[in-house]
Every structure is written in structure tokens, then in C-alpha cells.
């Protein structure tokens, strides 16, 4: 999810903080343009992997990179799908796709990165959840359930590996001004302006929480 929205903003902020990046996204053209601009602006090394993480072969390529590239020190699990329709108005196949991306893919990518982090006694995992994890009545219940998993899974990783030098943060954004809402079936224009957070402010707040050692940042 690195070519737009929250993912692209994380990439921008991390590059400006001195990180070299490996960006993963489905849209090859948009990813290439974004990476080129980031290189020009920051001078950092930026690699790209074009991948649809719901495709087993593409997912395996990204997992292999996480397992074998020992230069990786931080993983941002941002890719995900959303939904706003009530359960009885939802397509069960699309709900299954959402569970795959939001839960299974995130779990596999985290598992791919953690062994190397643990062996070095250092590494950071940032998992993007949602405030829906705490209030499942806000949006689609399956979506909320996937984000509740991300919250619990992140807390479990911290419990098991925090003492081994692994830093974990789970981020629970509220309504954030990205394309997420249109894709989820609830245009952002339908939300009260006062509750919508600019994406730059959201990521800056999350990174401030990371700097302060927060496990859960809302």
C-alpha cells in the first residue's frame, strides 16, 4: 500500500528521516512515479516491488525479501481493504478477500520479518489497524474484526518479543482523508469534516507515538 494514502505518507516521512526504502504496491505506474519523486526529493535509495499481496506468488516474493534482506530494520504493514456496508448487504466473497489481506497477509509478512529481527535483537514492526477495532459498530463488522485481530496480534508480538529488542507499534487511525473511504463505499464527503484527519497529521502523530515508545497509538 505504499503508492498512495497512508502508505505513501509513511514512505515520505521515513525517507526524510533518513531511511532507505523498499516500497510494495499493486499499481506499477503509480509506484514508479512516486518512487522517482521520492528519490529526487530526498536522495534516499528507493526500491520497488510490484505485487498484489492477495496473489500467493506475489506474496511469496515479498516474504522472501523480508527473510533474506538483512538491511531491513522496519516493516510497515499498511496494505488493507475496508468496507462500510452492513453484513447482510455485503458480498461474502469480498469479505473473505478482506480477511485474507487484512489478517492473513499481514500475519505472513510479520512472520517473515521477525526471525531476522529477533536474531539481531533489533527491529521495528508498525501495523496499521483502525479505531474500528475498539468500536465494531462504526463500520462493517468483518472489517472491524480484522482490525481487532491486528490489535491483538500486535500486542501478542510485543508480549513475546519486546524483551528481545523488537519494537512493536499498532496504529489505530480514526477517519483519515484518503481514498480508503471511496473504496469502502462511504465517500469521505459524507463524513462530518470535524472528525476527518489530514493524512499527514495522522502519520506524523503515529510516528511521534513510535518515538515515545507507544505500543498502541490512537
BAVEX-930806 format. One record per residue (C-alpha): x, y, z; residue in three letters. Coordinates in nm, 2 decimals. Layout:
<rs>
+--------+--------+--------+------+
:      x :      y :      z : resn :
+--------+--------+--------+------+
:      X :      Y :      Z :  Ala :
...
+--------+--------+--------+------+
</rs>
This chain:
<rs>
+--------+--------+--------+------+
:      x :      y :      z : resn :
+--------+--------+--------+------+
:   0.00 :   0.00 :   0.00 :  Unk :
:   0.30 :   0.23 :  -0.05 :  Unk :
:   0.19 :   0.43 :  -0.35 :  Unk :
:  -0.09 :   0.63 :  -0.21 :  Unk :
:  -0.26 :   0.75 :   0.11 :  Unk :
:  -0.12 :   0.64 :   0.45 :  Unk :
:   0.15 :   0.42 :   0.30 :  Unk :
:   0.28 :   0.69 :   0.07 :  Unk :
:   0.29 :   0.94 :   0.36 :  Unk :
:   0.48 :   0.69 :   0.57 :  Unk :
:   0.73 :   0.65 :   0.29 :  Unk :
:   0.77 :   1.02 :   0.25 :  Unk :
:   0.83 :   1.07 :   0.63 :  Unk :
:   1.06 :   0.78 :   0.67 :  Unk :
:   1.27 :   0.88 :   0.36 :  Unk :
:   1.30 :   1.23 :   0.50 :  Unk :
:   1.41 :   1.08 :   0.84 :  Unk :
:   1.70 :   0.90 :   0.66 :  Unk :
:   1.56 :   0.56 :   0.58 :  Unk :
:   1.62 :   0.38 :   0.25 :  Unk :
:   1.30 :   0.22 :   0.14 :  Unk :
:   1.15 :  -0.09 :  -0.03 :  Unk :
:   0.80 :   0.01 :  -0.15 :  Unk :
:   0.54 :  -0.25 :  -0.23 :  Unk :
:   0.22 :  -0.18 :  -0.42 :  Unk :
:   0.00 :  -0.32 :  -0.70 :  Unk :
:  -0.01 :  -0.02 :  -0.93 :  Unk :
:   0.32 :  -0.03 :  -1.12 :  Unk :
:   0.29 :   0.31 :  -1.29 :  Unk :
:   0.19 :   0.50 :  -0.98 :  Unk :
:   0.45 :   0.32 :  -0.77 :  Unk :
:   0.72 :   0.41 :  -1.03 :  Unk :
:   0.63 :   0.78 :  -1.04 :  Unk :
:   0.60 :   0.80 :  -0.66 :  Unk :
:   0.94 :   0.63 :  -0.61 :  Unk :
:   1.11 :   0.86 :  -0.87 :  Unk :
:   0.98 :   1.17 :  -0.70 :  Unk :
:   1.09 :   1.04 :  -0.36 :  Unk :
:   1.44 :   0.98 :  -0.48 :  Unk :
:   1.46 :   1.32 :  -0.64 :  Unk :
:   1.33 :   1.49 :  -0.32 :  Unk :
:   1.52 :   1.30 :  -0.05 :  Unk :
:   1.82 :   1.14 :  -0.22 :  Unk :
:   1.75 :   0.81 :  -0.05 :  Unk :
:   1.77 :   0.47 :  -0.21 :  Unk :
:   1.42 :   0.35 :  -0.30 :  Unk :
:   1.35 :   0.01 :  -0.44 :  Unk :
:   1.01 :  -0.10 :  -0.56 :  Unk :
:   0.83 :  -0.44 :  -0.57 :  Unk :
:   0.51 :  -0.45 :  -0.78 :  Unk :
:   0.29 :  -0.71 :  -0.61 :  Unk :
:  -0.07 :  -0.79 :  -0.55 :  Unk :
:  -0.05 :  -0.93 :  -0.19 :  Unk :
:  -0.37 :  -1.13 :  -0.24 :  Unk :
:  -0.18 :  -1.34 :  -0.50 :  Unk :
:   0.02 :  -1.62 :  -0.35 :  Unk :
:   0.32 :  -1.59 :  -0.58 :  Unk :
:   0.35 :  -1.22 :  -0.53 :  Unk :
:   0.31 :  -1.25 :  -0.15 :  Unk :
:   0.59 :  -1.52 :  -0.16 :  Unk :
:   0.83 :  -1.28 :  -0.33 :  Unk :
:   0.77 :  -1.01 :  -0.07 :  Unk :
:   0.81 :  -1.27 :   0.21 :  Unk :
:   1.14 :  -1.38 :   0.06 :  Unk :
:   1.27 :  -1.02 :   0.05 :  Unk :
:   1.18 :  -0.98 :   0.42 :  Unk :
:   1.35 :  -1.31 :   0.51 :  Unk :
:   1.67 :  -1.26 :   0.31 :  Unk :
:   1.74 :  -0.88 :   0.31 :  Unk :
:   1.93 :  -0.82 :   0.63 :  Unk :
:   1.93 :  -0.45 :   0.57 :  Unk :
:   1.56 :  -0.43 :   0.66 :  Unk :
:   1.51 :  -0.28 :   1.01 :  Unk :
:   1.15 :  -0.17 :   0.99 :  Unk :
:   0.83 :  -0.31 :   0.85 :  Unk :
:   0.51 :  -0.11 :   0.79 :  Unk :
:   0.21 :  -0.33 :   0.74 :  Unk :
:  -0.02 :  -0.09 :   0.57 :  Unk :
:  -0.19 :  -0.28 :   0.29 :  Unk :
:  -0.56 :  -0.35 :   0.36 :  Unk :
:  -0.92 :  -0.34 :   0.24 :  Unk :
:  -1.21 :  -0.16 :   0.41 :  Unk :
:  -1.59 :  -0.19 :   0.40 :  Unk :
:  -1.88 :   0.01 :   0.54 :  Unk :
:  -2.19 :  -0.19 :   0.44 :  Unk :
:  -2.39 :  -0.39 :   0.70 :  Unk :
:  -2.33 :  -0.76 :   0.70 :  Unk :
:  -2.65 :  -0.86 :   0.52 :  Unk :
:  -2.57 :  -0.62 :   0.24 :  Unk :
:  -2.21 :  -0.74 :   0.20 :  Unk :
:  -2.07 :  -0.99 :  -0.05 :  Unk :
:  -1.92 :  -1.28 :   0.14 :  Unk :
:  -1.65 :  -1.33 :  -0.12 :  Unk :
:  -1.54 :  -0.98 :  -0.08 :  Unk :
:  -1.54 :  -1.02 :   0.29 :  Unk :
:  -1.32 :  -1.32 :   0.25 :  Unk :
:  -1.08 :  -1.12 :   0.04 :  Unk :
:  -1.07 :  -0.86 :   0.31 :  Unk :
:  -0.99 :  -1.12 :   0.58 :  Unk :
:  -0.71 :  -1.25 :   0.35 :  Unk :
:  -0.54 :  -0.92 :   0.31 :  Unk :
:  -0.61 :  -0.76 :   0.65 :  Unk :
:  -0.53 :  -1.07 :   0.85 :  Unk :
:  -0.35 :  -1.35 :   0.67 :  Unk :
:  -0.12 :  -1.13 :   0.46 :  Unk :
:  -0.03 :  -0.91 :   0.75 :  Unk :
:   0.05 :  -1.21 :   0.96 :  Unk :
:   0.26 :  -1.38 :   0.70 :  Unk :
:   0.47 :  -1.06 :   0.63 :  Unk :
:   0.52 :  -1.01 :   1.00 :  Unk :
:   0.63 :  -1.37 :   1.04 :  Unk :
:   0.87 :  -1.33 :   0.75 :  Unk :
:   1.04 :  -1.03 :   0.91 :  Unk :
:   1.05 :  -1.13 :   1.28 :  Unk :
:   1.31 :  -1.41 :   1.28 :  Unk :
:   1.59 :  -1.19 :   1.14 :  Unk :
:   1.48 :  -0.91 :   1.38 :  Unk :
:   1.49 :  -1.14 :   1.68 :  Unk :
:   1.83 :  -1.29 :   1.59 :  Unk :
:   1.98 :  -0.94 :   1.58 :  Unk :
:   1.79 :  -0.82 :   1.88 :  Unk :
:   1.66 :  -0.52 :   1.69 :  Unk :
:   1.38 :  -0.43 :   1.45 :  Unk :
:   1.05 :  -0.25 :   1.43 :  Unk :
:   0.71 :  -0.36 :   1.32 :  Unk :
:   0.43 :  -0.10 :   1.26 :  Unk :
:   0.09 :  -0.25 :   1.20 :  Unk :
:  -0.19 :  -0.03 :   1.08 :  Unk :
:  -0.52 :  -0.11 :   1.25 :  Unk :
:  -0.82 :   0.12 :   1.30 :  Unk :
:  -1.03 :   0.27 :   1.57 :  Unk :
:  -1.30 :   0.03 :   1.44 :  Unk :
:  -1.10 :  -0.24 :   1.63 :  Unk :
:  -1.23 :  -0.08 :   1.95 :  Unk :
:  -1.58 :   0.01 :   1.82 :  Unk :
:  -1.70 :  -0.26 :   1.58 :  Unk :
:  -2.03 :  -0.08 :   1.53 :  Unk :
:  -1.87 :   0.21 :   1.34 :  Unk :
:  -1.82 :   0.03 :   1.01 :  Unk :
:  -1.86 :  -0.31 :   0.86 :  Unk :
:  -1.83 :  -0.58 :   1.13 :  Unk :
:  -1.60 :  -0.80 :   0.93 :  Unk :
:  -1.37 :  -0.51 :   0.87 :  Unk :
:  -1.37 :  -0.42 :   1.24 :  Unk :
:  -1.30 :  -0.79 :   1.33 :  Unk :
:  -0.99 :  -0.79 :   1.10 :  Unk :
:  -0.86 :  -0.47 :   1.27 :  Unk :
:  -0.93 :  -0.62 :   1.61 :  Unk :
:  -0.71 :  -0.91 :   1.51 :  Unk :
:  -0.43 :  -0.67 :   1.41 :  Unk :
:  -0.45 :  -0.50 :   1.75 :  Unk :
:  -0.44 :  -0.83 :   1.95 :  Unk :
:  -0.17 :  -0.98 :   1.72 :  Unk :
:   0.05 :  -0.67 :   1.77 :  Unk :
:   0.00 :  -0.68 :   2.15 :  Unk :
:   0.10 :  -1.05 :   2.15 :  Unk :
:   0.41 :  -0.99 :   1.94 :  Unk :
:   0.52 :  -0.72 :   2.19 :  Unk :
:   0.45 :  -0.95 :   2.48 :  Unk :
:   0.66 :  -1.23 :   2.33 :  Unk :
:   0.94 :  -1.04 :   2.17 :  Unk :
:   0.95 :  -0.69 :   2.33 :  Unk :
:   1.22 :  -0.80 :   2.57 :  Unk :
:   1.43 :  -0.93 :   2.28 :  Unk :
:   1.47 :  -0.59 :   2.12 :  Unk :
:   1.17 :  -0.60 :   1.89 :  Unk :
:   0.98 :  -0.27 :   1.89 :  Unk :
:   0.61 :  -0.30 :   1.80 :  Unk :
:   0.35 :  -0.03 :   1.74 :  Unk :
:  -0.01 :  -0.08 :   1.63 :  Unk :
:  -0.17 :   0.24 :   1.49 :  Unk :
:  -0.55 :   0.29 :   1.52 :  Unk :
:  -0.64 :   0.58 :   1.29 :  Unk :
:  -0.98 :   0.74 :   1.30 :  Unk :
:  -1.13 :   0.89 :   0.99 :  Unk :
:  -0.84 :   0.99 :   0.77 :  Unk :
:  -0.85 :   1.18 :   0.44 :  Unk :
:  -0.75 :   0.91 :   0.19 :  Unk :
:  -0.91 :   0.71 :  -0.09 :  Unk :
:  -1.00 :   0.44 :   0.17 :  Unk :
:  -1.35 :   0.58 :   0.21 :  Unk :
:  -1.45 :   0.58 :  -0.15 :  Unk :
:  -1.32 :   0.22 :  -0.19 :  Unk :
:  -1.51 :   0.12 :   0.13 :  Unk :
:  -1.83 :   0.25 :  -0.02 :  Unk :
:  -1.87 :   0.56 :   0.20 :  Unk :
:  -1.74 :   0.88 :   0.03 :  Unk :
:  -1.54 :   1.10 :   0.26 :  Unk :
:  -1.77 :   1.39 :   0.17 :  Unk :
:  -2.04 :   1.21 :   0.37 :  Unk :
:  -1.85 :   1.24 :   0.69 :  Unk :
:  -1.85 :   1.54 :   0.92 :  Unk :
:  -1.55 :   1.75 :   0.84 :  Unk :
:  -1.46 :   1.79 :   1.20 :  Unk :
:  -1.38 :   1.42 :   1.25 :  Unk :
:  -1.16 :   1.38 :   0.94 :  Unk :
:  -0.79 :   1.40 :   1.00 :  Unk :
:  -0.54 :   1.50 :   0.72 :  Unk :
:  -0.33 :   1.20 :   0.63 :  Unk :
:   0.00 :   1.40 :   0.70 :  Unk :
:  -0.12 :   1.48 :   1.05 :  Unk :
:  -0.22 :   1.12 :   1.11 :  Unk :
:   0.12 :   0.98 :   1.01 :  Unk :
:   0.31 :   1.25 :   1.20 :  Unk :
:   0.11 :   1.17 :   1.51 :  Unk :
:   0.17 :   0.80 :   1.47 :  Unk :
:   0.55 :   0.85 :   1.43 :  Unk :
:   0.55 :   1.07 :   1.73 :  Unk :
:   0.39 :   0.79 :   1.93 :  Unk :
:   0.65 :   0.55 :   1.79 :  Unk :
:   0.93 :   0.78 :   1.91 :  Unk :
:   0.78 :   0.79 :   2.26 :  Unk :
:   0.76 :   0.41 :   2.27 :  Unk :
:   0.38 :   0.37 :   2.25 :  Unk :
:   0.26 :   0.02 :   2.18 :  Unk :
:  -0.09 :   0.14 :   2.08 :  Unk :
:  -0.13 :   0.48 :   1.92 :  Unk :
:  -0.49 :   0.60 :   1.86 :  Unk :
+--------+--------+--------+------+
</rs>
